[in-house]
Amino acid sequence: MEYEELKKLLKENNLTLKKFSELSEVSYRTCSGWGEEGRKVSDWVKPFLALYSENQRLKALEDKIKSVCDEVNNK
């Protein structure tokens, strides 16, 4: 993956490079270095971000379900 695609995927997931670095436990310096001198982004990053995105979607769905259940239980 090219660095430009990484930036796009981070933006789609509302992540900064710093936050991604923290989530993935990869040093910020390593992450920011992917864009330098034509260095490619590590192969694991794209599937990691796909799983992160799916996880965020499922968390939001879970929150909605809990909210509906709470409303039903409070009636």
Secondary structure as the mmCIF struct_conf table of DSSP 4:
data_model
#
loop_
_struct_conf.conf_type_id
_struct_conf.id
_struct_conf.beg_label_comp_id
_struct_conf.beg_label_asym_id
_struct_conf.beg_label_seq_id
_struct_conf.end_label_comp_id
_struct_conf.end_label_asym_id
_struct_conf.end_label_seq_id
HELX_RH_AL_P HELX_RH_AL_P1 TYR A 3 GLU A 12
TURN_TY1_P TURN_TY1_P1 ASN A 13 ASN A 14
HELX_RH_AL_P HELX_RH_AL_P2 LEU A 17 SER A 24
TURN_TY1_P TURN_TY1_P2 GLU A 25 GLU A 25
HELX_RH_AL_P HELX_RH_AL_P3 TYR A 28 GLY A 33
TURN_TY1_P TURN_TY1_P3 TRP A 34 GLY A 35
BEND BEND1 GLU A 36 GLU A 36
TURN_TY1_P TURN_TY1_P4 GLU A 37 GLY A 38
HELX_LH_PP_P HELX_LH_PP_P1 ARG A 39 SER A 42
TURN_TY1_P TURN_TY1_P5 ASP A 43 TRP A 44
HELX_RH_AL_P HELX_RH_AL_P4 VAL A 45 ASN A 73
TURN_TY1_P TURN_TY1_P6 ASN A 74 ASN A 74
#
